[in-house]
Structure formats: structure tokens, C-alpha cells
Amino acid sequence: MEWKDLSIEAKSVVERCWSIHHNRPLTFDFVIGTEFKAGGVSIIPTEDTYNEVLKYQKENPQFDVHRIDERVVVKGNCEYGSWLK
């Protein structure tokens, strides 16, 4: 799965693993069905969003995905762009 294949919701989740101000990884969590803001846009992640993020992570292991009930935690596990070296 490539970046271009992801929905806006899934991209919004993965993008939260890094800051625009530095390359260090971040942690972001969301609850399925609960709205969050991304760039001024309301995102309501669904079960499909979680499945997309999980599928993308399997081929792009620069971040980790953990789920506890309806809560999903995504965390970058390396500096942004280090996979390009």
C-alpha cells in the first residue's frame, strides 16, 4: 500500500507521528468514531481508518500501531525521513 492509496483520515493519523517543527517521532491516539481536528478539518476515524493505517504500517514500519478496545495509539519509531537514507 502506498501513501497515495490512503484516505484523508488515514493520512491524517499517520502524519501525526511527526511534527512539522522537528524530525523526532511523536505519539498520537484516537478513539474510533470520535472526531479530531487535522489542519482545521474534522476527521472522524472509523474501523476502516484503523484497518488502512494497520495495512500501511505493515509495509511502512516507520511507526507502530496499537489498539485497546476503541482506542488506537500510533507512534513514530524513528526520525522523520530516516527511511530514505
Backbone as JSON Lines, residues from 0, in Angstrom:
{"i":0,"aa":"M","n":[0.85,-1.18,0.0],"ca":[0.0,0.0,0.0],"c":[0.9,1.24,0.0]}
{"i":1,"aa":"E","n":[0.56,2.19,-0.85],"ca":[1.33,3.41,-0.97],"c":[0.57,4.58,-0.35]}
{"i":2,"aa":"W","n":[1.31,5.66,-0.08],"ca":[0.72,6.85,0.52],"c":[-0.48,7.34,-0.28]}
{"i":3,"aa":"K","n":[-0.36,7.34,-1.6],"ca":[-1.44,7.85,-2.46],"c":[-2.72,7.02,-2.33]}
{"i":4,"aa":"D","n":[-2.6,5.8,-1.82],"ca":[-3.76,4.92,-1.68],"c":[-4.56,5.17,-0.4]}
{"i":5,"aa":"L","n":[-3.98,5.93,0.54],"ca":[-4.64,6.16,1.82],"c":[-5.74,7.21,1.73]}
{"i":6,"aa":"S","n":[-6.75,7.04,2.54],"ca":[-7.82,8.04,2.65],"c":[-7.28,9.26,3.41]}
{"i":7,"aa":"I","n":[-8.01,10.34,3.36],"ca":[-7.64,11.56,4.1],"c":[-7.56,11.25,5.59]}
{"i":8,"aa":"E","n":[-8.48,10.44,6.1],"ca":[-8.49,10.1,7.53],"c":[-7.23,9.34,7.91]}
{"i":9,"aa":"A","n":[-6.85,8.34,7.13],"ca":[-5.66,7.55,7.43],"c":[-4.4,8.4,7.32]}
{"i":10,"aa":"K","n":[-4.32,9.24,6.3],"ca":[-3.16,10.13,6.17],"c":[-3.06,11.05,7.38]}
{"i":11,"aa":"S","n":[-4.18,11.57,7.84],"ca":[-4.19,12.46,9.0],"c":[-3.66,11.78,10.25]}
{"i":12,"aa":"V","n":[-3.96,10.5,10.4],"ca":[-3.45,9.74,11.54],"c":[-1.94,9.54,11.43]}
{"i":13,"aa":"V","n":[-1.47,9.07,10.29],"ca":[-0.05,8.78,10.11],"c":[0.78,10.06,10.21]}
{"i":14,"aa":"E","n":[0.29,11.15,9.66],"ca":[1.02,12.42,9.72],"c":[1.25,12.89,11.14]}
{"i":15,"aa":"R","n":[0.42,12.47,12.06],"ca":[0.56,12.89,13.45],"c":[1.73,12.19,14.16]}
{"i":16,"aa":"C","n":[2.41,11.28,13.49],"ca":[3.55,10.59,14.08],"c":[4.81,11.46,14.09]}
{"i":17,"aa":"W","n":[4.76,12.6,13.39],"ca":[5.91,13.51,13.35],"c":[5.4,14.94,13.35]}
{"i":18,"aa":"S","n":[6.21,15.83,13.86],"ca":[5.86,17.25,13.91],"c":[6.35,17.96,12.66]}
{"i":19,"aa":"I","n":[5.75,19.07,12.34],"ca":[6.26,19.88,11.23],"c":[7.44,20.73,11.7]}
{"i":20,"aa":"H","n":[7.7,20.75,13.02],"ca":[8.74,21.6,13.59],"c":[10.05,20.86,13.87]}
{"i":21,"aa":"H","n":[10.01,19.54,13.87],"ca":[11.22,18.75,14.14],"c":[11.03,17.35,13.58]}
{"i":22,"aa":"N","n":[12.1,16.58,13.51],"ca":[12.06,15.24,12.92],"c":[11.81,14.12,13.92]}
{"i":23,"aa":"R","n":[11.76,14.46,15.2],"ca":[11.59,13.43,16.23],"c":[10.18,12.84,16.19]}
{"i":24,"aa":"P","n":[10.08,11.55,16.47],"ca":[8.76,10.91,16.42],"c":[7.84,11.38,17.54]}
{"i":25,"aa":"L","n":[6.55,11.29,17.28],"ca":[5.51,11.65,18.24],"c":[4.56,10.48,18.43]}
{"i":26,"aa":"T","n":[3.74,10.59,19.45],"ca":[2.67,9.62,19.68],"c":[1.34,10.33,19.54]}
{"i":27,"aa":"F","n":[0.4,9.68,18.91],"ca":[-0.94,10.22,18.73],"c":[-1.94,9.11,19.0]}
{"i":28,"aa":"D","n":[-2.99,9.43,19.73],"ca":[-4.03,8.41,19.92],"c":[-5.38,9.0,19.56]}
{"i":29,"aa":"F","n":[-6.26,8.1,19.15],"ca":[-7.62,8.5,18.79],"c":[-8.57,7.38,19.18]}
{"i":30,"aa":"V","n":[-9.82,7.74,19.25],"ca":[-10.86,6.78,19.55],"c":[-11.72,6.64,18.3]}
{"i":31,"aa":"I","n":[-11.93,5.42,17.87],"ca":[-12.74,5.17,16.69],"c":[-14.13,5.77,16.9]}
{"i":32,"aa":"G","n":[-14.56,6.57,15.92],"ca":[-15.86,7.22,15.99],"c":[-15.86,8.56,16.69]}
{"i":33,"aa":"T","n":[-14.7,9.01,17.21],"ca":[-14.61,10.28,17.91],"c":[-13.82,11.28,17.06]}
{"i":34,"aa":"E","n":[-14.4,12.43,16.84],"ca":[-13.82,13.45,15.98],"c":[-12.52,14.02,16.53]}
{"i":35,"aa":"F","n":[-11.58,14.32,15.62],"ca":[-10.41,15.13,15.96],"c":[-10.16,16.09,14.79]}
{"i":36,"aa":"K","n":[-9.4,17.14,15.06],"ca":[-9.11,18.15,14.03],"c":[-7.74,17.88,13.43]}
{"i":37,"aa":"A","n":[-7.63,18.01,12.13],"ca":[-6.37,17.87,11.41],"c":[-6.31,18.98,10.37]}
{"i":38,"aa":"G","n":[-5.44,19.95,10.61],"ca":[-5.32,21.06,9.67],"c":[-6.61,21.83,9.5]}
{"i":39,"aa":"G","n":[-7.38,21.95,10.57],"ca":[-8.64,22.68,10.52],"c":[-9.81,21.88,9.96]}
{"i":40,"aa":"V","n":[-9.56,20.62,9.61],"ca":[-10.61,19.75,9.06],"c":[-11.01,18.74,10.13]}
{"i":41,"aa":"S","n":[-12.3,18.49,10.24],"ca":[-12.79,17.48,11.19],"c":[-12.63,16.1,10.6]}
{"i":42,"aa":"I","n":[-12.01,15.23,11.36],"ca":[-11.8,13.84,10.96],"c":[-12.52,12.95,11.97]}
{"i":43,"aa":"I","n":[-13.29,12.01,11.47],"ca":[-13.92,11.02,12.34],"c":[-13.41,9.66,11.9]}
{"i":44,"aa":"P","n":[-12.4,9.12,12.6],"ca":[-11.84,7.83,12.2],"c":[-12.82,6.69,12.44]}
{"i":45,"aa":"T","n":[-12.82,5.76,11.51],"ca":[-13.71,4.61,11.58],"c":[-12.89,3.33,11.68]}
{"i":46,"aa":"E","n":[-13.57,2.23,11.72],"ca":[-12.91,0.92,11.68],"c":[-12.08,0.8,10.41]}
{"i":47,"aa":"D","n":[-12.6,1.32,9.3],"ca":[-11.85,1.3,8.04],"c":[-10.56,2.12,8.13]}
{"i":48,"aa":"T","n":[-10.61,3.24,8.83],"ca":[-9.42,4.06,9.02],"c":[-8.35,3.25,9.74]}
{"i":49,"aa":"Y","n":[-8.75,2.61,10.82],"ca":[-7.81,1.78,11.58],"c":[-7.22,0.68,10.69]}
{"i":50,"aa":"N","n":[-8.05,0.0,9.93],"ca":[-7.57,-1.09,9.06],"c":[-6.6,-0.58,8.0]}
{"i":51,"aa":"E","n":[-6.87,0.6,7.46],"ca":[-5.98,1.2,6.47],"c":[-4.62,1.52,7.08]}
{"i":52,"aa":"V","n":[-4.64,2.16,8.26],"ca":[-3.4,2.52,8.94],"c":[-2.59,1.27,9.27]}
{"i":53,"aa":"L","n":[-3.26,0.24,9.74],"ca":[-2.58,-1.01,10.08],"c":[-1.97,-1.65,8.83]}
{"i":54,"aa":"K","n":[-2.7,-1.68,7.74],"ca":[-2.19,-2.25,6.49],"c":[-0.99,-1.44,5.98]}
{"i":55,"aa":"Y","n":[-1.09,-0.11,6.04],"ca":[0.0,0.74,5.59],"c":[1.24,0.51,6.47]}
{"i":56,"aa":"Q","n":[1.05,0.37,7.77],"ca":[2.17,0.17,8.7],"c":[2.92,-1.13,8.41]}
{"i":57,"aa":"K","n":[2.22,-2.16,7.98],"ca":[2.88,-3.44,7.71],"c":[3.9,-3.33,6.59]}
{"i":58,"aa":"E","n":[3.65,-2.43,5.64],"ca":[4.58,-2.23,4.53],"c":[5.51,-1.03,4.75]}
{"i":59,"aa":"N","n":[5.2,-0.21,5.73],"ca":[5.96,1.01,6.04],"c":[6.15,1.08,7.55]}
{"i":60,"aa":"P","n":[7.09,0.31,8.09],"ca":[7.19,0.15,9.55],"c":[7.87,1.3,10.29]}
{"i":61,"aa":"Q","n":[7.74,2.53,9.8],"ca":[8.33,3.68,10.48],"c":[7.51,4.13,11.68]}
{"i":62,"aa":"F","n":[6.37,3.5,11.89],"ca":[5.54,3.83,13.03],"c":[4.87,2.56,13.55]}
{"i":63,"aa":"D","n":[4.45,2.61,14.79],"ca":[3.81,1.47,15.44],"c":[2.32,1.79,15.65]}
{"i":64,"aa":"V","n":[1.5,0.75,15.62],"ca":[0.07,0.89,15.83],"c":[-0.35,-0.11,16.9]}
{"i":65,"aa":"H","n":[-1.02,0.39,17.93],"ca":[-1.53,-0.48,19.0],"c":[-2.99,-0.12,19.24]}
{"i":66,"aa":"R","n":[-3.8,-1.13,19.51],"ca":[-5.21,-0.9,19.74],"c":[-5.65,-1.55,21.05]}
{"i":67,"aa":"I","n":[-6.4,-0.78,21.83],"ca":[-7.02,-1.27,23.06],"c":[-8.48,-0.88,22.97]}
{"i":68,"aa":"D","n":[-9.33,-1.85,22.72],"ca":[-10.76,-1.61,22.5],"c":[-10.94,-0.62,21.35]}
{"i":69,"aa":"E","n":[-11.54,0.52,21.61],"ca":[-11.78,1.52,20.55],"c":[-10.66,2.57,20.48]}
{"i":70,"aa":"R","n":[-9.71,2.51,21.38],"ca":[-8.6,3.47,21.4],"c":[-7.44,2.93,20.58]}
{"i":71,"aa":"V","n":[-6.93,3.76,19.69],"ca":[-5.81,3.39,18.83],"c":[-4.67,4.36,19.1]}
{"i":72,"aa":"V","n":[-3.46,3.81,19.29],"ca":[-2.27,4.62,19.52],"c":[-1.31,4.39,18.37]}
{"i":73,"aa":"V","n":[-0.88,5.48,17.74],"ca":[0.13,5.41,16.69],"c":[1.34,6.19,17.16]}
{"i":74,"aa":"K","n":[2.52,5.67,16.87],"ca":[3.74,6.31,17.36],"c":[4.84,6.12,16.34]}
{"i":75,"aa":"G","n":[5.48,7.22,15.97],"ca":[6.64,7.13,15.12],"c":[7.75,6.41,15.87]}
{"i":76,"aa":"N","n":[8.52,5.6,15.19],"ca":[9.59,4.87,15.88],"c":[10.98,5.22,15.34]}
{"i":77,"aa":"C","n":[11.06,6.31,14.57],"ca":[12.33,6.78,14.05],"c":[12.19,8.25,13.66]}
{"i":78,"aa":"E","n":[13.31,8.89,13.38],"ca":[13.23,10.28,12.93],"c":[12.59,10.33,11.55]}
{"i":79,"aa":"Y","n":[11.83,11.39,11.3],"ca":[11.16,11.55,10.02],"c":[12.2,11.56,8.9]}
{"i":80,"aa":"G","n":[11.95,10.79,7.85],"ca":[12.81,10.75,6.69],"c":[14.0,9.81,6.79]}
{"i":81,"aa":"S","n":[14.23,9.22,7.96],"ca":[15.39,8.33,8.11],"c":[15.28,7.1,7.2]}
{"i":82,"aa":"W","n":[14.09,6.73,6.81],"ca":[13.89,5.57,5.93],"c":[14.32,5.87,4.49]}
{"i":83,"aa":"L","n":[14.6,7.13,4.18],"ca":[15.03,7.49,2.83],"c":[16.54,7.36,2.63]}
{"i":84,"aa":"K","n":[17.25,7.18,3.72],"ca":[18.73,7.13,3.66],"c":[19.23,5.78,3.23]}
